[in-house]
Every structure is written in C-alpha cells, then in structure tokens.
Amino acid sequence: MRSIVYNLLSNAVKYHSPDRPPRVDVRGHVRPGHTVLEVHDNGLGIAESQLPRLFTMFQRFHDHVDGTGIGLYMVKRMVENAGGRIEVHSQLGAGTTFFVYLPHTTAEAGAPPFPAYVPS
C-alpha cells in the first residue's frame, strides 16, 4: 500500500502544471466490497488517446520530467496482485484522478475491511 500511495503522490507532484500552484487531494471511502483510494491532482493531465497505454512498462508522456516509466506499471501490478483494480480519469491540461479499488478481505464481523497497518 505504501508503494502505491507513494508512486501516485510523487507523480501528482512531478507532473504539476507550471501555470498554477499544484494541488493534490487524497480521499478514501468504502464501497460495497471495496475500499477506494482516490488521488486527484490539477496537473498536466493525460490526453484521452494516451490512456490505453498509461500502465504499460517504460511508457512516458511528458519527457521534461525525470523518470523510468515503470512506476504506474508497478502500481497496476501491485493493485491487481491484491485482487483490486485501478482506473484513471484525466483531462489534458486540467489534471488526473486515479481510483484504486482494493477488495475487502474475508473477515469476521466487526473486523476492518482490510488488514490494519501496524507501524513497526
């Protein structure tokens, strides 16, 4: 979970728009069967034609920012390995929102919907 959040937040900051102060909103909420993490930014955005390739390895759409092009590929793999899915809504020049859907684990009544994070 830490890697997923870190990558989405760092991308939101890296791909900020030079035309406005960066703003990143992080929200979490529960939907039937899933806990949903939303990361919304007001950055550069992604063209609709590029969205089908967004989660492929070594894919980069903004070359003026350092990176390897594997971050979102890895995020998608981690989310899918946990049984979840990731969606993206974006508008070029306006920003991007990532939705990470993580399934609730089978737990006894009264238990949290996913394993609790216990700091070491």
N, C-alpha and C positions, 0 to 999 in steps of 0.2 A: 504494500500500500504506500509506503514511504517513497519508493521509486516512482510510482505512478504520479503521485501528487507533486513530487519534486520536478519531474520532467514537464508536466503540464504548466506548472507555475513558472519555471525557468523559460519555457517557450513563450509564455504570455509576456514576460518582461523583455526577452530578447527581440521579439518581433513587434515591439511597440511602434506606434506611428510617430514620426518626428513632428507632426502637425498639431499634436495635443498631448497633454500630460497623460502618462499611462495610468490606466485603471484596471484592476483585476478583482473580480468578485468570485468568491468560492462559497458554494452552498451545498448542503447535504440534506436529503429528505428521504423518507421511506415511501415506497410504492408497494403495492401487493407483490410479494415475492422478491423484491429487490430493495437495496439501499442505493440511492443515486447520488453521485458526486457530480456537481456542475462546476466548471471553471470557465468563466466568461471574461474576455478582455475587449478593449476598444482599440486593438492594434491594427496591423496592416491588412488582416483578413486574407482569405484564400479564394481565388476565382472558382466558380462552380465547376468549370471544366477540369480543374486540377484535383478536385475532391476524391475521385475514384482512385487516384494514385497516392493519396496522402499517407497511408500507412505502409507503403512499400519500402523495402530497405534501400538506403542511400538516396532517398528522394528528398530534394531540396527545391523550394520555390523562390526563396529570397537569398541570393548569393552574397549580399553585402553583410550577412551575419555569419559568424563562425559556427561551425557545427559539422557533424559527420553524416547526418541524415539517417541515423538509426534510432533516435530517441522515440519517435512515435511508433515505429515498427515494434520496438521492445515493449512499449506501453500496451499496444494492442495484444501482443503475445501474452503478457502478464495477466491482463484482464481476461482473455479467453481461457488461459490455463486455470483461472479461478472460477471458470464457468460463467463468466459475465460477457458483456459486450460493450463496445464504445461507439458513440455516434458523434458527429460533428455537424454544426450548423455554422456557416460563415458567409460573410459578405465582404467582397474585396473593398478595401478602404474603410471599413466600418468596424471590423472585429470578428472574433470567433468564440464559439461556445462548444466545449467538449462535455459530453454526458457519459459518465461511466456508470454502468449498471452492474452491480455486484449482487449475486443471488444470496438470499438468506440461507444459512446452513440449517440443516435439520437439528433443532434444539428442543430441549424440554420447555414447557410453558414457563414464561417468566424470564427466560434467558435472553440475552441480547441477540439481535438478528444476525450478527456475525461475530466471530471471535473478538473479544475485547483486546485492545492493545495494552500491554503492561510494560511500562518503561523499565529498562534494565539498569 
